[in-house]
């Protein structure tokens, strides 16, 4: 029997363990955190299926990734009828190892009184409903493969604070992701499928800056003990950890990555 090469031996404590040569689905892939995460998986030797709304942007991202076997997939995740096809595209390349679900929409209003029913429906459709059905579709793929697998969902610090003013609905959807992920972790555990959550603090992205002025951002930063916003790639490490074999004994957990803004 031929001996394994050094490149094939990946200790379980490494954040790329179990990911080399496997397919990984990254949603919200063209956003700040999403693109950094897609790059991290590609650098780990995974075949990345990058999912987002804009076909041109997702193709540009995929063209920038190192390695081969990456797939650009444009779709609206609010349409759950298309979820299965995402994983069909992934498993056509390689066995699925992980789903990193980052896609979300934030509609920021000045006050609670300004929030409309359409705001509620959009954010819960994209942020909460799509998360449930996409997670379930990923679980079904792992079961069909006869393998274990990892799901990493994204919340926000708003799951704990409840949000402020017009971001209450967004925070409600993100709180739902935390509680739902715990339930799914318990439900999927017999199948060897782990479900964990990353809750980022302030990250220097378009979403954070959108709909608020510089003074609001500075006020936000003043509440962060480390005194700065995160760079998007500082969120990629926690995602990689939860997606890889390095976290093989973790499920139903939430990683608070907020530079100390939230401590509990």
GIPEFEN-V286716 format. One record per backbone hydrogen bond with DSSP energy under -1.0 kcal/mol. NH is the residue of the N-H (numbers start at 1). CO is the residue of the C=O. E is the energy in kcal/mol with one decimal. If there is no record, write none. Layout:
BEGIN
nh->(NH | NH)
co->(CO | CO)
e->(E | E)
END
This chain:
BEGIN
nh->(9 | 14 | 17 | 19 | 21 | 22 | 23 | 24 | 25 | 26 | 27 | 28 | 29 | 31 | 35 | 36 | 37 | 38 | 39 | 40 | 41 | 42 | 43 | 44 | 45 | 46 | 47 | 49 | 50 | 51 | 52 | 58 | 59 | 60 | 61 | 62 | 63 | 64 | 65 | 71 | 73 | 75 | 79 | 80 | 82 | 83 | 87 | 88 | 89 | 90 | 91 | 92 | 93 | 94 | 97 | 98 | 99 | 100 | 101 | 114 | 115 | 120 | 121 | 122 | 123 | 124 | 125 | 126 | 127 | 128 | 129 | 130 | 132 | 133 | 134 | 135 | 136 | 137 | 138 | 139 | 140 | 141 | 142 | 143 | 144 | 145 | 146 | 147 | 149 | 150 | 151 | 152 | 153 | 155 | 157 | 159 | 160 | 161 | 162 | 166 | 167 | 168 | 171 | 172 | 173 | 174 | 175 | 176 | 177 | 178 | 179 | 180 | 181 | 182 | 183 | 184 | 185 | 186 | 187 | 188 | 189 | 191 | 192 | 193 | 194 | 196 | 197 | 198 | 199 | 201 | 204 | 205 | 209 | 210 | 212 | 217 | 218 | 219 | 220 | 221 | 222 | 223 | 224 | 226 | 227 | 230 | 234 | 235 | 239 | 240 | 241 | 242 | 243 | 244 | 245 | 247 | 248 | 250 | 252 | 255 | 257 | 261)
co->(5 | 11 | 14 | 16 | 45 | 19 | 95 | 47 | 98 | 49 | 100 | 51 | 51 | 28 | 31 | 32 | 33 | 34 | 35 | 36 | 37 | 38 | 39 | 40 | 42 | 41 | 22 | 24 | 71 | 26 | 73 | 54 | 55 | 56 | 57 | 58 | 59 | 61 | 62 | 48 | 50 | 52 | 76 | 78 | 79 | 80 | 83 | 84 | 85 | 86 | 87 | 88 | 90 | 90 | 23 | 23 | 150 | 25 | 152 | 111 | 112 | 116 | 117 | 118 | 119 | 120 | 121 | 122 | 123 | 124 | 124 | 125 | 128 | 129 | 130 | 131 | 132 | 133 | 134 | 135 | 136 | 137 | 138 | 139 | 140 | 141 | 142 | 142 | 192 | 97 | 194 | 99 | 196 | 198 | 200 | 156 | 157 | 157 | 158 | 109 | 164 | 165 | 167 | 168 | 169 | 170 | 171 | 172 | 173 | 174 | 175 | 176 | 177 | 178 | 179 | 180 | 181 | 182 | 183 | 184 | 185 | 188 | 189 | 188 | 149 | 151 | 253 | 153 | 255 | 257 | 230 | 203 | 205 | 206 | 209 | 213 | 214 | 215 | 216 | 217 | 218 | 220 | 221 | 259 | 224 | 202 | 231 | 232 | 235 | 236 | 237 | 238 | 239 | 240 | 17 | 244 | 245 | 247 | 195 | 197 | 199 | 258)
e->(-1.0 | -1.8 | -1.7 | -2.1 | -2.9 | -1.9 | -2.9 | -2.5 | -2.2 | -2.5 | -2.2 | -1.0 | -2.2 | -1.4 | -2.9 | -1.4 | -2.4 | -2.7 | -2.1 | -2.0 | -2.4 | -2.2 | -2.6 | -1.2 | -1.5 | -2.4 | -3.1 | -3.0 | -2.7 | -2.9 | -1.6 | -2.3 | -1.8 | -2.3 | -2.1 | -2.2 | -2.3 | -1.1 | -1.1 | -2.9 | -2.9 | -1.7 | -1.9 | -1.1 | -1.8 | -1.5 | -1.2 | -1.7 | -2.0 | -1.5 | -2.8 | -1.1 | -1.7 | -1.8 | -3.1 | -1.1 | -2.1 | -3.3 | -2.9 | -1.2 | -1.4 | -2.0 | -2.8 | -2.5 | -2.1 | -2.3 | -2.1 | -2.4 | -2.3 | -1.0 | -3.1 | -1.7 | -2.1 | -2.1 | -2.5 | -2.5 | -2.3 | -2.0 | -2.2 | -2.5 | -2.1 | -1.5 | -2.2 | -2.4 | -2.3 | -2.3 | -1.3 | -2.2 | -1.6 | -1.6 | -2.4 | -3.0 | -2.7 | -2.9 | -1.0 | -1.6 | -1.6 | -1.9 | -2.1 | -1.1 | -2.1 | -1.1 | -2.4 | -2.3 | -2.1 | -1.9 | -2.6 | -2.0 | -1.4 | -1.5 | -2.0 | -2.7 | -2.5 | -1.6 | -1.8 | -2.8 | -2.5 | -1.8 | -2.2 | -3.2 | -1.2 | -1.7 | -2.3 | -1.6 | -2.6 | -2.5 | -2.4 | -2.4 | -3.0 | -2.3 | -3.0 | -2.2 | -1.7 | -1.9 | -1.5 | -1.7 | -2.5 | -2.1 | -1.9 | -2.5 | -1.9 | -1.5 | -2.0 | -1.2 | -1.9 | -2.9 | -2.2 | -1.9 | -1.5 | -2.7 | -2.6 | -2.2 | -2.0 | -1.6 | -2.4 | -1.4 | -1.7 | -2.3 | -3.2 | -3.0 | -2.2 | -2.0)
END
